Amino acid sequence: MPERQQPESPPRLKILMVAPEVAPFVKVGGLADVLGSLPKALARLGHDVRIVCPLYGSIQVQDHWTAIPQPLIVNLGFGAMYGRVWETRLPGSSVPVYFIEHGQYFGRPQPYAGPWGDHVDNDQRFTFLSRASIDLCGLLQWTPDVFHAHDWTVGLVPVYLNTTEWDTPLGGAASVMTIHNLQFQGIFRRDLLAYAGLPDSVFHPESLEAMGHLNMLKGGLYHASKITTVSPTYAREIQTPEQGYGLNHVLRYRAADLIGILNGIDLDDWDPAKDPLLPEPFSSGELAGKAACKAAMQGELGLAVRPEAPVFGVVSRLYDQKGLDILGRILPRLVTKMDMQVAVLGSGDAAIEQSFRQAATDYPDKVGLHIGYNEGLAHRIYGGSDALLMPSRFEPCGLSQMYALRYGSLPVVRRTGGLADTVVNFDEVRDTGTGFVFEDATDTALFNTIGWAVATWYDRPEAWGRLVRQAMAQTFDWERSALIYSQVYEWACSARRARRL
Ligand code: ADP
C-alpha cells in the first residue's frame, strides 16, 4: 500500500519576543498575560521562541536562574553600555526568558512610573532595552527569523533592523509590531536619536518623527514588516480619527499589513474547576461551588452575604479608558434604586478611586472595595460575582471579560474593540447570548443596561442560567491565535526576503 502523505508541517521559526512585561514575573496589564501564554502556545507548534524583558527591581532572581558569564555590550550612540543577562524559563514550559539587568535603568520596582509619575528617563531606559535585544543575539550567537516587538517601549526594534542592522546578519530578520494599546506611544525629544545611535535620516514624518518629536511607536509601525493588534474590531477602530490617537493615518497607510488577532486566555491558570485561588471549585455542570464562591467573596469584601442579590464585579485599572468614571458617578443611584451589589478591585486615577471609596463608605453592605492589585481576589471576584462591568471607552482586546465568561460572570460591556468580538449580546427572543452590550459611553446607557441585567436576574432566572452556561462554554484558547501568529510570522519573513532581494 502506498504510504499516506503527511501534511507538510510549517517550518520552525526562531522568534524573539521583546517586551516590557511578562507574566508571572512582572505584570501591569494584559500585555503581560499575552507574553506569559502566547510563547508557550507557539513553542507547542514547534517554534524556537524566546523572550527578552528588563529585570526590574521587583523581580527576584531565583537560585535556579543562570547568569550568562559574558557581559551584554549594548551599542548605543555614545558608545557601549553594559548589562548582565539572566536566563530562566517561562513557568511550565521550556521557553527561555532573558532578563536584562541594569541597575540604573531597571533597578526601580515599577516598569513605567513611580509615585510621582512616569520615570523621567523612560526614553533612555526603553531605547536601551530595544538595543539590548538586538545585541543579545550576538551574545547568544542566535539569529532570529523574526523579532516580535510589543508596544511603544520596543518600537525602536524594527527601526534598528532597517537601519544600523540592515547590512548585518540580523538585517535579514523580519519584524512584527503588536499594538496592545495605541494610547501610549513613547513621545520624546529628538535628541534621543543620538543616544540611540540611529541615523538622522529616520527623523522624518514617514518614520520616527511626529510633530517635531520622536515617536517610538510610530517608528515601529512604519518599519515593522507586519503589524498586529489584539482584536479584529480594534484593528478597524484604530484606523479612524476617533480611536487612532494621531496615528490613524499611519495605520491606514499600512492597512494591508495590519491584522487583528484576538488574545486567548491560559485555560490552565483560569479554570474554575481547579483554581486553587477559589474557595470551592465549580463548572457549568456543577454550579453549587459558584454559590459558595459568591458567599465567600461577599464576606471577604464586607458585603451583605445575600445569595439572592446579584453581584456586579469590577477587576480593572481604574481609568477613564475603562469608563469607570461613569460607573463612579452612577454608583449611588444604582445601589439605591436596584437591589444589587458591586465588588470593585483596582487602582488608578485618584478621582475614580475616591468615587468608589465614597460609595463604599456610604453603602458598606452594597459596595465592596479593594484598592490595589491582588491576584487572588481577582480570581475570587470573577468566580463569586454574577456579572462583570466593563464600560470601556476603548478596549484593544480585554482579558477580564474572557475570564469572567469562563467563570460564569456575565459581562456588561460597551460595544468596542475586543469586547465587541468576545461578548454576544443577550437576545431575549432567541434566548442566545453571553452578556449585556451597550453602545454609548454615557451614564444613561450604562445605568439602563445594568437595569436590564438586574431585571433579567430577578424576573427570568432560567434565562440567566442559560446565559451563564453559554458564557462558560466559550473557548478563547491560545492554540487558535498562535496558529494565526505563525502565519503572520511566515508572511513577515517572505515580505522581508522580498525587500532584501
Ligand atoms: P488592561 O491590559 O487594559 O489593563 P485587560 O482586561 O486586557 O486590561 O487585562 C487586565 C488584566 O489585569 C486582567 O488579567 C485582570 O484580571 C488584571 N487586573 C487588573 N486590575 C487588577 C487588580 N487590581 N488586581 C489583580 N488583577 C488585576
Boltz pocket constraint, residues with backbone or C-beta under 6 A from the ligand:
constraints:
  - pocket:
      binder: B
      contacts: [[A, 28], [A, 29], [A, 30], [A, 31], [A, 33], [A, 315], [A, 316], [A, 317], [A, 345], [A, 346], [A, 347], [A, 370], [A, 372], [A, 373], [A, 374], [A, 375], [A, 378], [A, 397], [A, 398], [A, 399], [A, 400], [A, 401], [A, 403]]
      max_distance: 6.0
